[in-house]
Amino acid sequence: MLIGDVARRSGVSARMLRHYESLGLVRPTGRTGAGYREYSDDDIRRIFHIESLRSLGLSLRDVGRALDDPGFTPSGLVDDLIRRTRERIAVETELLTRLRRIGAAEPDGWEDVLQTVALLQALASKSPEQRQRAALSSVGEVPVPVEALVEAVLSETDPNVAGALRWALAQSGDDGWPLLAKGLVASAAEVRERAVQAIAEIPGDEATALLRDALAHSDAVVRRCAAPALGARGVAEAAPVLIDMVVEEVNDVDAADALSALAGGSPALAEEIATGLVDRLADNAPGSSARRRRLAEALAEIPGSTAARALADLSHDEDRAVAVTATYVLGIRDDR
């Protein structure tokens, strides 16, 4: 079979067949009387073998070794191909993500595209200062796509940058909810914490609904991040978690503030909260003096007779620091 016929049947161009010949990959078995290359059935079969191996990503050099070296084993080469393919996929996936985010920003012209690319690159910078500037400047004429902001929020370790990113996300609208919800159930504890911290800074019913879900989370850190935000929003279900936070000295000042906000909205709820705090006064475990002092400080902002009676009892506490704290708090309540 002549080279033109081989090219038509195999799909390999005559130019490439000549290149294979120059590399010694496949040589036509014979020549016609006029000197033209003539390929046998075995030659054509080898061409198909070459193309099959090339389709796996092998170089022509490796193809030649695979076909001609009896001692050649594919395992190491295949492992290397897998590694290189994964690297290529990662690069292509990153490019696809960037293109999708640029499209989501709905740029009006190439100037907008360039600004969006610059912001996306700055958000991925190794410099915390650059990431923070990008977060602060993302709320403008060419905003960063919400997906990119959520990804940055969930991965940011610098507290100053994280605060700027949460602020930018709160200004960006409602498109980030599905991604933040996924963050709440992420396998990494730090990602779950960042997700609930971001949600806590976003106003509105959607955020409140997600925070309610977080309040029932198996991760105590997630519950304790959600509870103060829910308390400030008047969600009574947060009270038990907030009381635990005061007792355990976990962000206890914010927890006490949230309890005060809840108690101010309903006399009945104020009595319920005061009762919950008083019940914890009976615990005589190690560190109970410091716990009673924290509870006295929390009771200071809870209106009603239950809180007042508990503070009066604490003003006679055997621990002088607790007694002084309760006496001082009672004085403030009397002035009010």
matplotlib code that plots the C-alpha trace (Angstrom):
import matplotlib.pyplot as plt

x = [0.0, 1.4, 1.8, -1.2, -3.5, -2.0, -2.6, -6.3, -7.0, -5.1, -5.9, -2.1, -0.9, 1.8, 4.0, 3.7, 4.4, 7.6, 8.4, 7.9, 10.2, 12.9, 12.7, 12.9, 9.4, 8.0, 9.8, 7.9, 8.8, 9.3, 9.5, 7.7, 9.6, 9.3, 10.8, 7.7, 7.3, 5.2, 3.7, 2.8, 0.0, 2.4, 3.6, 0.1, -0.6, 2.5, 1.2, -2.0, 0.0, 1.9, -1.2, -2.8, 0.2, 0.3, -3.3, -2.2, 0.1, 3.4, 6.1, 7.4, 10.6, 8.6, 6.5, 9.6, 10.9, 7.5, 7.4, 11.0, 12.5, 11.7, 12.6, 10.4, 7.7, 4.8, 4.1, 6.5, 5.7, 2.0, 2.3, 4.2, 1.5, -1.1, 0.8, 1.3, -2.4, -3.5, -1.3, -2.7, -6.2, -5.6, -4.2, -7.1, -9.6, -8.1, -8.4, -12.0, -12.8, -11.2, -13.1, -16.4, -15.8, -15.0, -18.2, -20.2, -19.0, -20.7, -17.9, -18.9, -15.5, -12.0, -11.1, -13.5, -12.1, -8.6, -9.7, -11.5, -8.5, -6.3, -8.6, -8.8, -5.0, -4.7, -7.0, -4.7, -1.6, 0.8, 0.8, -1.8, -1.7, -2.5, -5.4, -6.8, -6.6, -8.3, -11.1, -11.7, -11.7, -13.9, -17.0, -17.0, -17.7, -16.1, -17.0, -15.3, -17.6, -19.3, -17.9, -14.4, -15.2, -16.7, -13.7, -11.3, -13.3, -13.3, -9.5, -8.2, -6.0, -5.0, -7.6, -7.4, -7.8, -10.6, -12.5, -12.2, -13.4, -16.4, -17.3, -17.0, -19.1, -21.8, -22.1, -22.2, -25.8, -27.4, -25.6, -23.1, -25.6, -25.3, -21.5, -21.6, -24.0, -21.5, -18.9, -20.9, -20.7, -17.0, -14.8, -12.2, -13.2, -11.5, -13.5, -16.8, -15.8, -15.0, -18.3, -20.4, -18.3, -19.1, -22.8, -23.0, -22.0, -24.7, -28.1, -31.4, -33.6, -31.4, -28.5, -30.7, -32.0, -28.4, -27.4, -30.3, -29.0, -25.6, -27.0, -27.8, -24.4, -22.4, -19.3, -19.4, -17.3, -19.9, -22.7, -20.8, -20.1, -23.8, -25.3, -24.2, -25.4, -28.7, -29.1, -28.5, -31.2, -33.7, -33.7, -34.5, -33.2, -29.7, -30.1, -28.9, -25.8, -25.1, -25.4, -23.0, -20.6, -20.7, -20.2, -17.3, -15.7, -15.9, -16.4, -18.4, -18.6, -20.3, -22.5, -23.6, -24.3, -26.4, -28.3, -29.0, -30.4, -32.7, -33.8, -34.7, -37.2, -39.5, -40.0, -40.9, -37.7, -35.7, -37.0, -36.2, -32.6, -32.1, -33.3, -30.9, -28.0, -29.1, -29.3, -25.6, -24.6, -25.1, -22.2, -19.3, -16.8, -13.2, -13.1, -16.6, -15.6, -14.6, -17.7, -20.0, -18.3, -19.0, -22.6, -23.0, -21.7, -24.1, -27.0, -26.3, -27.9, -30.9, -34.0, -36.5, -36.8, -35.1, -31.8, -32.1, -32.6, -29.6, -27.4, -28.5, -27.5, -24.2, -23.4, -22.9, -20.8, -17.9, -15.6, -14.8, -14.4, -17.8, -19.4, -17.8, -18.9, -22.5, -22.7, -21.4, -23.9, -26.8, -25.7, -25.9, -29.3, -30.6, -29.3, -31.2]
y = [0.0, 3.4, 6.3, 8.2, 5.2, 4.6, 8.3, 8.1, 4.8, 5.6, 9.3, 9.9, 12.5, 11.6, 14.2, 12.6, 9.1, 10.5, 12.0, 8.6, 7.0, 9.6, 8.7, 5.0, 4.3, 2.7, 2.0, 0.8, -2.7, -2.3, 0.0, 0.0, -0.3, 3.5, 3.9, 4.8, 3.7, 0.5, -0.4, -4.0, -5.0, -5.3, -1.7, -0.4, -2.4, -0.7, 2.7, 2.1, 0.9, 4.2, 6.2, 4.3, 4.9, 8.6, 8.9, 8.1, 11.1, 9.2, 11.0, 9.6, 8.6, 6.6, 5.1, 3.7, 2.3, 0.7, -1.0, -2.0, -2.6, -6.1, -5.0, -1.9, -2.0, 0.4, 0.8, 3.7, 5.5, 5.2, 6.6, 9.5, 10.1, 10.0, 12.6, 14.9, 14.5, 15.5, 18.6, 19.5, 19.0, 21.2, 24.0, 23.7, 23.7, 26.8, 28.5, 27.4, 28.7, 32.0, 32.3, 31.4, 34.1, 36.7, 35.8, 36.0, 39.6, 40.5, 42.8, 45.6, 45.7, 44.5, 47.1, 45.5, 42.1, 43.3, 44.9, 41.7, 39.6, 41.9, 41.6, 37.8, 37.7, 40.0, 37.8, 34.9, 36.8, 35.6, 39.1, 39.7, 43.4, 42.8, 40.4, 43.0, 45.8, 43.5, 42.7, 46.3, 47.4, 44.6, 46.5, 49.0, 49.5, 46.1, 43.8, 40.4, 37.5, 36.2, 32.7, 34.1, 36.0, 33.0, 30.9, 33.5, 33.9, 30.1, 29.8, 33.0, 32.6, 36.3, 37.8, 41.3, 40.1, 37.7, 40.7, 42.7, 39.7, 39.1, 42.8, 42.6, 39.4, 41.1, 43.8, 41.5, 40.3, 36.8, 34.7, 33.2, 31.4, 27.9, 28.1, 29.3, 26.5, 24.0, 25.6, 24.8, 21.0, 21.1, 18.3, 20.9, 22.4, 25.7, 26.1, 25.5, 28.2, 30.7, 29.9, 30.6, 33.8, 35.1, 34.3, 36.0, 39.3, 39.2, 40.6, 39.2, 36.1, 33.9, 34.4, 33.9, 30.6, 29.3, 30.4, 28.5, 25.4, 26.1, 26.3, 22.6, 21.7, 18.9, 21.1, 23.2, 25.9, 26.4, 26.5, 29.1, 31.3, 31.2, 31.8, 35.5, 36.5, 34.8, 36.4, 39.8, 39.0, 38.1, 34.3, 32.8, 29.3, 30.7, 31.3, 27.8, 27.9, 31.5, 30.5, 27.6, 30.1, 32.3, 29.4, 27.9, 31.4, 31.0, 34.4, 35.1, 38.9, 38.7, 35.9, 38.0, 40.9, 38.6, 37.3, 41.0, 41.7, 38.7, 39.5, 43.1, 41.9, 39.9, 39.9, 36.2, 35.4, 37.5, 35.4, 32.2, 33.4, 34.5, 31.1, 29.3, 31.4, 30.9, 27.1, 27.2, 28.9, 25.6, 24.0, 23.7, 22.2, 23.5, 27.1, 27.8, 31.2, 32.5, 31.0, 32.7, 36.0, 35.7, 34.7, 37.7, 40.0, 38.3, 38.7, 42.4, 43.1, 40.7, 42.6, 41.0, 39.7, 36.4, 38.1, 40.7, 38.0, 36.0, 39.1, 39.8, 36.3, 36.6, 39.9, 37.7, 35.1, 33.6, 34.6, 38.3, 38.9, 37.4, 39.4, 42.7, 42.1, 41.3, 44.3, 46.6, 45.2, 45.7, 49.3, 49.9, 48.2, 50.4, 53.6, 52.5]
z = [0.0, -1.0, 1.5, 0.2, 0.7, 4.2, 5.1, 3.9, 5.8, 9.0, 9.4, 9.8, 7.3, 4.8, 6.4, 9.8, 8.3, 6.8, 10.3, 11.9, 9.3, 10.0, 13.7, 13.0, 14.4, 11.3, 8.0, 4.9, 4.2, 0.4, -2.5, -5.8, -9.1, -9.3, -5.9, -3.9, -0.3, 0.0, 3.4, 4.4, 6.7, 9.6, 8.9, 9.0, 12.2, 13.8, 12.7, 14.6, 17.6, 17.5, 17.4, 20.2, 22.5, 21.5, 22.5, 26.1, 26.1, 25.4, 23.6, 20.3, 22.1, 24.7, 22.0, 20.3, 23.6, 24.3, 20.9, 20.5, 23.9, 25.2, 28.8, 28.8, 31.5, 31.4, 35.1, 35.9, 32.7, 33.3, 36.8, 35.4, 32.8, 35.5, 37.5, 34.5, 33.5, 37.0, 36.9, 33.5, 34.7, 37.7, 35.5, 33.1, 36.0, 37.5, 34.1, 33.7, 37.2, 36.4, 33.1, 34.8, 37.5, 34.9, 33.0, 36.2, 36.7, 33.4, 32.2, 29.7, 28.0, 28.2, 30.7, 33.1, 32.3, 33.1, 36.4, 37.4, 36.6, 38.6, 41.6, 41.4, 41.2, 44.2, 46.2, 45.6, 46.5, 49.1, 50.6, 53.3, 52.5, 48.8, 49.7, 52.1, 49.6, 47.0, 49.5, 50.3, 46.7, 45.5, 46.3, 43.5, 39.8, 38.9, 41.8, 42.4, 41.7, 44.9, 44.3, 44.5, 47.6, 49.4, 48.4, 49.8, 53.0, 53.6, 53.1, 54.7, 57.8, 58.4, 60.8, 59.3, 55.7, 56.9, 58.4, 55.1, 53.1, 55.3, 55.0, 51.2, 51.1, 53.2, 50.6, 47.6, 47.8, 48.2, 45.6, 48.1, 50.3, 48.6, 48.9, 52.6, 53.4, 52.0, 54.1, 57.2, 56.5, 55.3, 56.6, 57.9, 61.2, 60.4, 57.2, 59.1, 61.6, 58.8, 57.1, 60.2, 61.0, 57.5, 57.8, 61.2, 59.6, 56.9, 57.7, 56.6, 56.8, 54.7, 57.1, 60.1, 58.7, 58.1, 61.6, 63.1, 61.3, 62.7, 66.2, 66.0, 64.5, 66.0, 66.1, 69.3, 67.7, 65.0, 67.6, 69.6, 66.6, 65.6, 69.0, 69.7, 66.2, 66.7, 70.2, 68.7, 66.1, 68.9, 68.3, 71.7, 70.8, 71.2, 74.9, 76.2, 74.1, 75.2, 78.9, 78.3, 76.8, 79.8, 82.2, 80.1, 79.5, 75.7, 74.2, 77.4, 77.0, 73.6, 74.9, 77.9, 75.5, 73.3, 76.4, 77.4, 73.9, 74.2, 77.7, 76.7, 74.2, 76.5, 80.3, 80.1, 78.2, 80.7, 83.5, 81.6, 80.9, 84.5, 85.7, 83.4, 84.7, 88.3, 87.8, 86.9, 90.1, 92.0, 90.3, 92.8, 90.4, 90.4, 89.2, 90.5, 92.0, 88.6, 87.1, 89.7, 89.0, 85.3, 86.0, 88.2, 85.4, 82.9, 85.4, 85.6, 82.2, 82.8, 84.0, 86.4, 90.0, 89.5, 88.4, 91.2, 93.9, 92.6, 92.7, 96.2, 97.3, 95.4, 97.2, 100.3, 98.5, 100.5, 97.6, 98.1, 94.3, 93.6, 96.4, 95.3, 91.7, 92.7, 95.0, 92.3, 89.8, 92.2, 92.7, 88.9, 88.7, 91.6, 89.8, 86.7]

ax = plt.figure().add_subplot(projection="3d")
ax.plot(x, y, z, "-o")
ax.set_aspect("equal")
plt.show()
